[in-house]
Amino acid sequence: MRLVRRVLGTDVAPEHALPRLAASAASRGVAPPAALCGEWFGSRAVIAPSLSLTPVSDPAEAFAIPARLPEIRDAAPGAVGGGWFGYLSYDLTDPSGRSGALPPAAWGWADHILRWDTDGQCWFEALVPDNAPDPADLLSTVESALAWDDSAATWSAGPMNLPLASAHHHAVKSCVHAIEAGELFQANICCRFTGEFTGSAPALFAEGVRRLAPRRAAHLAGSWGSIVSFSPELFLARHGRSARSTPIKGTLPRRGPADDGNAQRLRESTKDVAENVMITDLVRNDLGRVCTVGSVTVPELLAVRPAPGVWHLESTVEGELAPGLSDADLLAATFPPGSVTGAPKIRSLDLIAELEASGRGAYTGAIGCASPIAGLELNVAIRTFEIHRDTIALGVGGGITADSDAEAEWQECLHKSAPLTRLLATPPR
């Protein structure tokens, strides 16, 4: 196959392109678009104008699909071209066997995409057979779709129903007791907010990208529902043979752009620093299972970065994927993400199943794309809405260590969810 690229003379921002593409796809009776916005593949956004996502329930099959990539000749630097877009839900590896309303995983192949580079230039990119003509019909359809009027796209949502704070307190205290008993070092304990939703999920995504500017936002949709993710966290990137993960552990509230007091307190927090270092070591171990011996390093440790409403501690782990291994092997070794499970991971998975009142669904799984040109990038599906029929769900949680305070952990859940619940409650007029 070969890559075809054209510059599009459009000034439509990527977040506004998604509702327009969705409206155009609906009018033509084709599959809805998928979008990645923020920092993806060295670009501002990658959007598949129409993507048919096929549900997958077997973990091995779900991990294998993004590894099935064709050879592309004459690929241009910076291009994405197309690839497998999809998600892996936490349900794939939940030892309790629980499942949410959405499929355990779904993947779809896109042979053409729109890519906004870091200068804001929009590119049409397509992967076509070597002897096929340039896809002028696809280019024309996309250009027409970008001209649609999306001003009527909006949504309506009722207030979110929160679980009892006492229930989360109990789960946190039980986790602390398990840590004190020597069963594990830490675990991520989560809960689920739910509410009613009608209207346009693409409009919700577009407004969230505009207001929150998340680094790893993603939107997927199918007959089964929609996923609207405003994640700040990179789970995995594989470019060539180089693999990278940037786990987030450690959170304090952020009260505006000029607020750096909590940033300093986060750097000095014994609990948050210990939490991050333990998970960084876990990610080192996960990557070490599939990377060349001696290649796994930590080029960045305990960096403080802003996210909507909070400060986070981040670290970065890198390694070289061993010869003969594929993205399927990389996913099997590292999923689910260490930052949303715990250490040791196997015991954490079991404890999560015991203490959390419901299955997590897509929350704390991963969303992204595998491109034959650009490689693999997946976020950690946190700060993520799951929409099924007229119901919307938001998972939220945090890492528990030996010195965690139950009420402080509940307040952290509220701090993390606040920008999202405000967004949901205030659609554009």
Salt bridges, closest charged atoms under 4 A:
GLU61 OE1 - ARG68 NH2 3.08
ASP74 OD2 - ARG73 NH1 2.55
ASP94 OD2 - ARG98 NE 3.58
ASP111 OD1 - HIS112 ND1 2.82
GLU125 OE2 - ARG5 NH1 3.88
GLU125 OE2 - ARG115 NE 2.84
ASP130 OD1 - ARG73 NE 3.12
ASP134 OD1 - ARG2 NH2 3.12
ASP134 OD2 - ARG6 NH2 2.56
ASP150 OD1 - ARG20 NE 3.66
GLU180 OE1 - HIS177 ND1 3.47
GLU183 OE1 - ARG347 NH2 2.51
GLU207 OE2 - ARG210 NH2 2.60
GLU207 OE2 - ARG211 NE 2.89
GLU275 OE2 - LYS249 NZ 3.43
GLU275 OE1 - LYS271 NZ 2.98
ASP281 OD1 - ARG284 NH1 2.49
ASP286 OD2 - LYS345 NZ 2.84
GLU300 OE2 - ARG305 NH2 2.79
GLU314 OE2 - ARG215 NH2 2.24
GLU314 OE1 - ARG305 NH1 2.75
ASP327 OD1 - ARG238 NE 2.79
GLU354 OE2 - ARG347 NH1 3.32
GLU356 OE2 - ARG360 NH2 2.76
GLU377 OE1 - ARG216 NH1 2.68
GLU377 OE2 - HIS239 NE2 2.79
GLU386 OE1 - ARG192 NH2 3.24
GLU407 OE1 - HIS169 NE2 2.74
GLU409 OE2 - LYS271 NZ 3.02
GLU412 OE2 - LYS416 NZ 2.81
